[in-house]
Amino acid sequence: MPLPLDIRKKPIDVKVHISTGAGVDITWSDAHVSHYDFPYLREHCPCATCKETHEGHTKVEAKTAGSSVLPMFKPKIAARAASTVGTYAVQIEFTDGHSTGIYSFDHLREICPCEACAREFRPVQTG
């Protein structure tokens, strides 16, 4: 039997600020407002390749847009484009060429950078 949907993970307004590079703003059905910078979203990409990298299973490095004269300088990750995926997610194409991550609204609420959402939606880390 499927788990009941958590209405708090349903957005009522989603704004993706591609041209300004400001990130993504979501107003949720419980009136909470979340802001996500593009580098934060890229770091929390839910695609299979990135999940393996985050979990330490592989050492896949993202391609950077163009080659830098200064190898220690990495341009700040931004978004080139974004689109909705049905009524449940947003897909973002990043300036480093990565575009396979589909950010479900469930996932976005769970990774909201605020402390209240971290307490409410993320499992307690033990170890």
C-alpha positions as CSV (number, residue, x, y, z in Angstrom):
1,M,0.0,0.0,0.0
2,P,1.5,3.4,-1.0
3,L,2.3,5.9,1.7
4,P,-0.1,8.9,2.0
5,L,1.1,12.0,0.3
6,D,2.5,14.7,2.6
7,I,0.6,17.8,1.7
8,R,3.4,20.0,3.0
9,K,5.5,18.8,0.0
10,K,3.0,20.3,-2.5
11,P,4.1,23.6,-4.0
12,I,1.7,26.4,-4.6
13,D,4.2,28.6,-6.4
14,V,7.5,27.8,-8.1
15,K,9.9,30.4,-9.5
16,V,13.1,29.5,-11.3
17,H,15.3,32.6,-11.8
18,I,17.5,31.6,-14.7
19,S,18.3,35.0,-16.1
20,T,19.3,36.6,-12.8
21,G,21.0,33.4,-11.5
22,A,19.2,33.9,-8.2
23,G,18.1,30.2,-7.9
24,V,14.7,28.7,-7.2
25,D,12.0,29.9,-4.9
26,I,9.1,27.7,-3.8
27,T,6.1,28.5,-1.7
28,W,4.7,25.4,-0.2
29,S,1.1,24.6,0.7
30,D,1.8,25.1,4.4
31,A,3.0,28.7,3.5
32,H,6.7,27.9,4.1
33,V,9.0,29.5,1.5
34,S,12.2,27.8,0.4
35,H,15.1,29.3,-1.5
36,Y,17.7,27.1,-3.3
37,D,20.8,28.6,-4.9
38,F,21.9,26.8,-8.1
39,P,25.2,25.5,-6.7
40,Y,23.3,24.0,-3.7
41,L,20.9,22.2,-6.1
42,R,23.7,21.0,-8.3
43,E,25.4,19.6,-5.1
44,H,22.2,17.8,-4.1
45,C,21.4,16.4,-7.6
46,P,19.2,13.2,-7.2
47,C,20.3,11.5,-10.4
48,A,21.9,8.0,-10.2
49,T,25.4,9.2,-11.2
50,C,25.5,12.0,-8.6
51,K,24.0,9.7,-5.9
52,E,26.8,7.3,-6.4
53,T,29.3,10.1,-6.2
54,H,27.7,11.5,-3.0
55,E,27.7,8.1,-1.4
56,G,31.4,7.6,-2.4
57,H,30.9,4.6,-4.7
58,T,32.6,6.3,-7.7
59,K,34.8,9.3,-8.4
60,V,32.9,10.9,-11.2
61,E,33.7,14.5,-11.7
62,A,31.4,17.0,-13.4
63,K,32.6,18.6,-16.5
64,T,33.2,22.3,-16.2
65,A,32.0,24.6,-18.9
66,G,35.1,25.5,-20.9
67,S,38.6,25.1,-19.7
68,S,39.9,27.6,-17.1
69,V,43.3,29.3,-17.4
70,L,43.5,29.0,-13.6
71,P,42.9,25.4,-12.7
72,M,42.0,26.2,-9.1
73,F,39.3,28.6,-10.3
74,K,35.9,27.0,-10.9
75,P,33.2,29.2,-12.3
76,K,30.1,29.4,-10.0
77,I,27.5,26.9,-11.1
78,A,24.4,28.5,-12.6
79,A,21.5,27.3,-14.7
80,R,21.1,27.5,-18.5
81,A,17.5,26.2,-18.6
82,A,14.8,24.6,-16.5
83,S,11.6,22.9,-17.3
84,T,8.8,21.2,-15.4
85,V,8.4,17.5,-15.4
86,G,4.7,16.7,-15.2
87,T,3.2,18.1,-12.1
88,Y,5.8,16.6,-9.7
89,A,9.3,17.9,-10.5
90,V,11.6,20.4,-12.1
91,Q,14.6,19.5,-14.3
92,I,17.5,21.9,-14.5
93,E,20.3,22.2,-17.1
94,F,23.4,23.5,-15.3
95,T,26.3,25.5,-16.8
96,D,28.7,22.5,-16.1
97,G,26.7,20.5,-18.7
98,H,24.8,18.4,-16.2
99,S,21.1,18.0,-16.9
100,T,19.9,14.5,-15.9
101,G,18.7,15.4,-12.4
102,I,15.0,15.5,-11.9
103,Y,14.2,17.4,-8.7
104,S,10.9,16.1,-7.4
105,F,9.0,18.4,-5.1
106,D,9.3,15.8,-2.4
107,H,13.1,15.8,-2.8
108,L,13.2,19.7,-2.9
109,R,11.2,19.9,0.4
110,E,13.5,17.3,2.0
111,I,16.6,19.2,1.0
112,C,15.3,22.7,1.9
113,P,18.3,24.5,3.4
114,C,16.4,25.8,6.5
115,E,16.9,24.3,9.9
116,A,13.1,23.7,10.4
117,C,12.9,21.5,7.3
118,A,16.1,19.7,8.2
119,R,14.6,18.7,11.5
120,E,11.2,17.9,10.0
121,F,12.1,16.1,6.7
122,R,15.6,14.6,7.0
123,P,16.4,11.4,8.9
124,V,18.6,11.8,12.0
125,Q,22.2,11.0,11.2
126,T,23.8,8.5,13.6
127,G,27.3,7.3,13.8
